């Protein structure tokens, strides 16, 4: 399938890590933490060692969110996810020179909340998709979801010649923010940001157009407890293990070995500083776009790799081939290749 356009969106509220720490300190939830937990937050947020400078969040204030109940967090996702998805998809459609009514299918992936009907229903209504357009929500795939979503879109295009398809990865990570003494919960407060990335695809070849294909996947269910969301009183608790960077590097190295050709660049999910360093240790590439996305936006979960793709497109120069990878809950990792004639 061929890329027609790509666009990204983040919420209007942008915070430095120091501002996030100040906001957390102002919350009663921070005072209720153990001293060791407070120290962990201060260690990550008070210096530049995380590789993150700023994050955009659907939060006009930091302090109140870490004390919200499950119902309030769920309502935040239902309110913000469709709006942020629309904010990314609308300019993608404009860049492609089409309207939402021209779309034959809409694929949306997310893991930071649950709606039934899914986010696609809300976006289709807001933008005016035809009532015969195919809507597909992909949930439960975690940070790695963008590439399986693209694979699903490619399958639809293969079955429907001449169709036009939109894909959106949207995450409201702040809808899973709260504070307790669990290290995974605390690290999530320090690393994750909100964002959405939308793209329009077709099966129409053209000079210089980027094509996506050669999808690969590896999943290790026996490592499921190392990285996943668990239900904690109706809230999403991010369960993270210190083994995650190594798991990511091992899986990505395996997928890279299945590539069909050597790429000019590798574009990866910005899981965090330690993850990026682990990937660079097993790949013959540095990951500047991935590091830039992490620095400016934090870990946005599934949209992150598409933010890196947008950056690469802005400076493609003479590049002919890229290799994309994303990974997360499962434990699972995914890859695809992009190339142009």
Residue, then its C-alpha position, 0 to 999 in steps of 0.5 A: x500500500x502507498x502512503x498518501x499523507x501523514x499528520x500528527x496531533x498533541x494536546x495544547x497543554x505542554x509541560x516540562x518534566x520539572x513542571x510535572x514534578x511541581x504539579x505532582x508535589x502539589x497533590x495530596x497523592x504525592x504526600x501520601x507516597x512512601x519516601x522511596x516513591x517520592x524519591x523515584x519521581x524526583x530522580x526521574x523528573x528533576x534531571x535530564x537523564x530520562x531523555x525527555x524534555x517535554x510532554x503534551x497532556x490532556x490536562x490543564x493541571x497536573x496535580x488533580x489527575x493523580x487523585x482521580x477515581x476510575x470513573x473520571x479517568x474513563x470519562x477523560x479517555x471517552x472525551x479526549x481520544x476521539x477529539x485528538x484522533x480527529x485533530x490528527x486525521x483532519x489535516x491528513x485528509x487535507x494533505x491527501x486532497x480528499x474528504x472523510x466521505x471519500x474514505x472506504x475504511x477507518x482503522x484506529x488503534x488504542x490501548x489507554x481506554x475502552x469504548x464500545x462502539x469504539x473510537x472509530x464510531x465517534x471519529x466517523x460521526x465527527x468527520x462525516x464518513x459514509x455510513x457504508x465505510x468499514x470501521x475497525x478498532x484495534x485494542x489490547x496491542x499496547x505500544x506496538x499497535x501501530x504496525x499491526x494496524x497498518x498490516x490490517x489496512x494493507x489487507x483491506x486494500x489488497x481485498x478492495x482495489x481502488x479503496x482509500x483507507x485512513x489509519x489513526x493511532x491515538x493514546x490518552x496515556x494521562x487517562x491511566x495516570x494516578x499515584x501509588x507506590x507501585x514502581x510501574x505506576x510511578x514510572x508511567x507518570x514520568x514517561x508517558x504523553x498523549x498524542x495521535x498520528x493519522x495517515x491516508x493510504x491507497x493502492x495507487x502507485x506513483x513516482x516517489x511515493x512511499x510504499x509499506x509492506x513486508x510485515x513481520x511479528x514476533x510474540x512471546x506470551x510467556x513474557x506477558x507479565x513483564x509489560x501489560x496493563x492490569x485492572x486495579x480497581x477499575x484503573x489501568x495499572x501499567x505493569x513494567x519490569x526492568x527486563x523490558x529493554x532487553x526483551x525489546x532488543x532481543x525481539x527487534x534484533x530477530x525481526x531485523x534479521x528477517x528484513x528483505x534489504x538493508x534500510x537507510x534508516x530505522x524508525x522505532x517506537x520511543x519506549x524510553x531512554x533505556x529501550x532506545x539504548x538497548x535497540x541501538x546496541x543490537x542494530x547497525x543504526x542510530x535512532x535520531x528520530x526516535x530520540x527526538x520524539x521521546x525528548x519532545x513528547x515522551x513515550x506516547x505509546x502506539x503513535x510514537x513510531x508514526x511520529x518518527x515516520x513523519x519526522x523522517x519524511x520531512x528529511x528523506x533526502x535521497x533515502x529509498x528504504x526504511x525499516x519501522x519497528x514497534x513493540x510492547x504488551x504481549x510481549x510482542x514486537x512488529x516491523x515493516x519496511x517502507x520503500x520508494x521507487 
